[in-house]
Amino acid sequence: MITCTTILKSREDSREPFERLLKALVRNVREHEPGTTLFQLVRSQTAPLTYLVIEQYVDNDALAFHSRTDYLKATVPEMLTYLEEEPKLDSFDPVE
């Protein structure tokens, strides 16, 4: 299992289109990626322009599949135009 997180900070004037775009990505991932066991967008309770994407993949193949999808490739460039700062990505392995 691989867990990935991305912290995203939307610009004030871009909150609605940003959320609409990311909600569409979440729907696509959930519909088309059986190897993705979790793909969720959440918003900070204390900083309402700060979001966290939480992703879990069954293995490296599922993560690689996600990275190659046309809908992800179409989403990222547009998403970047809505952000206040660069996304902060991290990946985690289970501790057993």
N, CA and C of each residue as an Amber inpcrd file, in Angstrom:
protein
   288
   0.8480000  -1.1720000   0.0000000   0.0000000   0.0000000   0.0000000
   0.8930000   1.2340000   0.0000000   0.5670000   2.1620000  -0.8650000
   1.2990000   3.4250000  -0.9490000   0.3070000   4.5480000  -0.6650000
   0.6710000   5.4300000   0.2430000  -0.1610000   6.5850000   0.5590000
   0.5570000   7.8420000   0.0910000  -0.1850000   8.7010000  -0.5970000
   0.3580000   9.9730000  -1.0720000  -0.5240000  11.1020000  -0.5590000
   0.1120000  12.2200000  -0.2580000  -0.6360000  13.4090000   0.1370000
  -0.1520000  14.5910000  -0.6850000  -1.0680000  15.5070000  -0.9360000
  -0.7290000  16.7530000  -1.6120000  -1.4570000  17.8790000  -0.9000000
  -0.7010000  18.8770000  -0.4690000  -1.2810000  20.0760000   0.1270000
  -1.3740000  21.1230000  -0.9670000  -2.5690000  21.6970000  -1.1080000
  -2.8340000  22.6800000  -2.1520000  -3.4400000  23.9270000  -1.5150000
  -2.9320000  25.0940000  -1.8780000  -3.4900000  26.3470000  -1.3650000
  -4.0490000  27.1460000  -2.5350000  -5.3650000  27.2530000  -2.5710000
  -6.0590000  27.9550000  -3.6450000  -5.9610000  29.4700000  -3.4500000
  -5.9390000  30.1800000  -4.5560000  -6.0710000  31.6340000  -4.4810000
  -7.5090000  31.9570000  -4.0800000  -7.7030000  33.0510000  -3.3880000
  -9.0350000  33.4740000  -2.9250000 -10.0330000  33.5540000  -4.0800000
  -9.6110000  34.1140000  -5.2020000 -10.5170000  34.3110000  -6.3380000
 -10.7380000  33.0460000  -7.1660000 -10.1070000  31.9500000  -6.7720000
 -10.1780000  30.7130000  -7.5680000 -10.8060000  29.5370000  -6.8250000
 -11.3390000  29.7890000  -5.6760000 -11.8350000  28.6880000  -4.8420000
 -12.8990000  27.8500000  -5.5670000 -13.8920000  28.4750000  -6.1470000
 -14.9730000  27.7170000  -6.7940000 -14.4930000  26.9050000  -7.9980000
 -13.7780000  27.5130000  -8.9580000 -13.3210000  26.6790000 -10.0810000
 -12.3190000  25.6090000  -9.6570000 -11.5070000  25.9140000  -8.6520000
 -10.5560000  24.9270000  -8.1380000 -11.3050000  23.7120000  -7.5800000
 -12.2950000  23.9660000  -6.7230000 -13.0480000  22.8570000  -6.1370000
 -13.7970000  22.0690000  -7.2040000 -14.3840000  22.7450000  -8.1660000
 -15.1150000  22.0610000  -9.2370000 -14.1730000  21.1350000 -10.0110000
 -12.9820000  21.6290000 -10.3390000 -11.9970000  20.8470000 -11.0730000
 -11.5420000  19.6230000 -10.2750000 -11.2310000  19.8210000  -9.0080000
 -10.7420000  18.7090000  -8.1910000 -11.8360000  17.6920000  -7.8840000
 -13.0670000  18.1410000  -7.7140000 -14.1730000  17.1980000  -7.5020000
 -14.3480000  16.3120000  -8.7380000 -14.1780000  16.8740000  -9.9260000
 -14.2640000  16.0740000 -11.1550000 -13.1350000  15.0470000 -11.1990000
 -11.9380000  15.4410000 -10.7750000 -10.8200000  14.4920000 -10.7270000
 -11.1310000  13.3530000  -9.7540000 -11.6380000  13.6860000  -8.5850000
 -11.9870000  12.6590000  -7.5930000 -12.9840000  11.6690000  -8.1990000
 -14.0080000  12.1690000  -8.8760000 -15.0080000  11.2820000  -9.5000000
 -14.3570000  10.3590000 -10.5260000 -13.4820000  10.9250000 -11.3740000
 -12.8100000  10.1070000 -12.3950000 -11.9600000   9.0120000 -11.7640000
 -11.1960000   9.3680000 -10.7540000 -10.3360000   8.3750000 -10.0990000
 -11.1890000   7.2640000  -9.4990000 -12.2400000   7.6350000  -8.7890000
 -13.0850000   6.6300000  -8.1330000 -13.7800000   5.7180000  -9.1450000
 -14.1320000   6.2620000 -10.3040000 -14.8340000   5.4820000 -11.3250000
 -13.9200000   4.5840000 -12.1560000 -12.6580000   4.9830000 -12.3450000
 -11.8130000   4.3140000 -13.3330000 -10.5470000   3.6640000 -12.7900000
 -10.3170000   3.7390000 -11.4880000  -9.0580000   3.2290000 -10.9530000
  -9.2990000   2.2500000  -9.7950000  -9.5260000   0.9870000 -10.1170000
  -9.7750000   0.0190000  -9.0490000  -8.5690000  -0.1810000  -8.1180000
  -7.3740000   0.1520000  -8.5770000  -6.1800000   0.0220000  -7.7420000
  -5.9650000   1.1990000  -6.8020000  -6.8400000   2.1840000  -6.8890000
  -6.7940000   3.3240000  -5.9700000  -7.8710000   3.0850000  -4.9250000
  -7.4420000   2.8060000  -3.7020000  -8.3970000   2.4540000  -2.6540000
  -8.9520000   3.6780000  -1.9300000  -8.2700000   4.8010000  -2.0290000
  -8.7410000   6.0460000  -1.4190000  -8.2530000   7.2150000  -2.2650000
  -9.1480000   8.1200000  -2.5850000  -8.7810000   9.3590000  -3.2680000
  -9.7760000  10.4000000  -2.7850000  -9.3160000  11.2700000  -1.8790000
 -10.2240000  12.1820000  -1.2110000  -9.6460000  13.5870000  -1.1640000
 -10.5200000  14.5690000  -1.3940000 -10.1710000  15.9800000  -1.2690000
 -10.8230000  16.4890000   0.0020000 -10.0240000  17.0710000   0.9000000
 -10.5510000  17.6590000   2.1320000 -10.0330000  19.0910000   2.2590000
 -10.8060000  19.9070000   2.9960000 -10.4520000  21.3250000   3.1840000
 -10.1570000  21.5650000   4.6630000  -9.1800000  22.4010000   4.9210000
  -8.8050000  22.7380000   6.2920000  -9.9440000  23.4650000   7.0110000
 -10.1460000  23.1260000   8.2610000 -11.1440000  23.8180000   9.0780000
 -10.6480000  25.1870000   9.5290000  -9.3430000  25.3750000   9.6010000
  -8.7810000  26.6360000  10.1090000  -8.2420000  27.5480000   9.0100000
  -7.9920000  26.9980000   7.8350000  -7.4700000  27.7870000   6.7020000
  -8.2670000  27.3610000   5.4650000  -9.4380000  27.9760000   5.2210000
 -10.3730000  27.4640000   4.2150000  -9.8950000  27.4750000   2.7650000
  -8.7430000  28.0350000   2.4870000  -8.1910000  27.9770000   1.1310000
  -7.1320000  26.8830000   1.0030000  -6.9210000  26.1360000   2.0860000
  -5.9310000  25.0600000   2.0970000  -6.6410000  23.7080000   2.0310000
  -6.1870000  22.8940000   1.0910000  -6.7960000  21.5900000   0.8160000
  -5.7380000  20.5030000   0.9410000  -6.2080000  19.2980000   1.1940000
  -5.3420000  18.1310000   1.2430000  -5.9740000  17.0530000   0.3730000
  -5.1840000  16.4850000  -0.5290000  -5.6040000  15.3230000  -1.3040000
  -4.9200000  14.1170000  -0.6690000  -5.7300000  13.1360000  -0.2910000
  -5.2170000  11.9140000   0.3240000  -5.4660000  10.7760000  -0.6600000
  -4.4020000  10.0530000  -0.9940000  -4.4870000   8.9940000  -2.0050000
  -3.8640000   7.7180000  -1.4490000  -4.5030000   6.5860000  -1.7250000
  -3.9010000   5.2990000  -1.3890000  -4.0150000   4.3750000  -2.5810000
  -2.9020000   3.7220000  -2.8810000  -2.7980000   2.8100000  -4.0260000
  -2.3820000   1.4390000  -3.5220000  -2.9040000   0.3990000  -4.1600000
  -2.5690000  -0.9570000  -3.7160000  -1.1060000  -1.3000000  -3.9700000
  -0.5100000  -0.6830000  -5.0070000   0.8970000  -0.9620000  -5.3250000
   1.4280000   0.0950000  -6.2950000   2.6790000  -0.0500000  -6.6710000
   3.3170000   0.9070000  -7.5920000   2.6560000   0.9190000  -8.9680000
   2.1440000  -0.2250000  -9.4110000   1.4630000  -0.2740000 -10.7030000
   0.2060000   0.5950000 -10.6900000  -0.5420000   0.5670000  -9.6030000
  -1.7540000   1.3900000  -9.4930000  -1.3940000   2.8700000  -9.4750000
  -0.3250000   3.2200000  -8.7850000   0.1300000   4.6140000  -8.7680000
   0.5910000   5.0450000 -10.1530000   1.3220000   4.1820000 -10.8390000
   1.7850000   4.4970000 -12.1940000   0.5960000   4.6470000 -13.1470000
  -0.4060000   3.7900000 -13.0050000  -1.6070000   3.8980000 -13.8330000
  -2.2750000   5.2570000 -13.6190000  -2.4310000   5.6420000 -12.3560000
  -3.0330000   6.9400000 -12.0310000  -2.2560000   8.0820000 -12.6940000
  -0.9540000   8.0200000 -12.6080000  -0.1040000   9.0860000 -13.1610000
  -0.2120000   9.2050000 -14.6700000  -0.5960000   8.1440000 -15.3500000
  -0.6880000   8.1510000 -16.8130000  -2.0670000   8.5080000 -17.3490000
  -3.0610000   8.6630000 -16.4890000  -4.4220000   8.8840000 -16.9880000
  -4.5470000  10.2400000 -17.6880000  -5.3570000  10.2490000 -18.7240000
  -5.5860000  11.4840000 -19.4770000  -6.2550000  12.5430000 -18.6140000
  -7.1680000  12.1310000 -17.7330000  -7.8600000  13.1260000 -16.9160000
  -6.9240000  13.7730000 -15.8980000  -5.9470000  13.0400000 -15.3730000
  -4.9690000  13.6730000 -14.4770000  -4.0900000  14.6330000 -15.2720000
  -3.6300000  14.1930000 -16.4350000  -2.7880000  15.0530000 -17.2710000
  -3.5170000  16.3270000 -17.6810000  -4.8330000  16.2790000 -17.8590000
  -5.6110000  17.4680000 -18.2190000  -5.8760000  18.3520000 -17.0010000
  -5.9850000  17.7510000 -15.8200000  -6.3320000  18.4950000 -14.6100000
  -5.1700000  19.3190000 -14.0680000  -3.9880000  18.7460000 -14.0390000
  -2.8600000  19.3870000 -13.3520000  -2.5300000  20.7730000 -13.9040000
  -2.3820000  20.9720000 -15.2020000  -2.0350000  22.3220000 -15.6760000
  -3.0850000  23.3760000 -15.2990000  -4.3610000  23.0120000 -15.4180000
  -5.4100000  23.9650000 -15.0360000  -5.3840000  24.2170000 -13.5360000
  -5.2290000  23.1560000 -12.7520000  -5.1870000  23.2900000 -11.3000000
  -4.0960000  24.2580000 -10.8600000  -2.9410000  24.1620000 -11.4850000
  -1.8190000  25.0250000 -11.1060000  -2.1470000  26.5080000 -11.2740000
  -3.0120000  26.8360000 -12.2140000  -3.3720000  28.2510000 -12.4220000
  -4.2200000  28.7920000 -11.2770000  -4.8200000  27.9190000 -10.4720000
  -5.6790000  28.3380000  -9.3670000  -4.9520000  28.4380000  -8.0280000
  -3.6750000  28.0740000  -7.9940000  -2.9680000  27.9600000  -6.7150000
  -2.1830000  29.2060000  -6.3430000  -2.1420000  29.4440000  -5.0470000
  -1.3730000  30.5380000  -4.4510000   0.1250000  30.1870000  -4.4020000
   0.4090000  28.8970000  -4.2400000   1.8030000  28.4380000  -4.1320000
   1.9130000  27.0360000  -4.7140000   3.1270000  26.5690000  -4.8700000
   3.3720000  25.2460000  -5.4260000   2.7690000  24.1560000  -4.5330000
   2.2430000  23.0920000  -5.1310000   1.7300000  21.9750000  -4.3270000
   2.8620000  21.3270000  -3.5240000   2.4980000  20.8000000  -2.3700000
   3.4600000  20.0870000  -1.5210000   3.0580000  18.6160000  -1.5100000
   3.8760000  17.7930000  -2.1820000   3.5800000  16.3690000  -2.3270000
   4.4690000  15.5470000  -1.4090000   3.9150000  14.4370000  -0.9260000
   4.7070000  13.4980000  -0.1390000   4.1400000  12.0960000  -0.3470000
   4.9650000  11.0860000  -0.1490000   4.5610000   9.6900000  -0.2940000
   4.9950000   8.9280000   0.9470000   4.1790000   7.9260000   1.3140000
   4.4050000   7.1880000   2.5470000   4.2410000   5.6930000   2.3050000
   5.0460000   4.9150000   3.0150000   4.9180000   3.4620000   3.0120000
   4.3820000   3.0360000   4.3840000   3.6750000   1.9200000   4.4290000
   3.1630000   1.4520000   5.7200000   4.3030000   1.0800000   6.6770000
   4.0500000   1.2870000   7.9310000   4.9710000   0.8480000   8.9810000
   4.3580000  -0.4070000   9.6020000   5.0630000  -1.5010000   9.4650000
   4.4960000  -2.7680000   9.9540000   5.3390000  -3.3540000  11.0330000
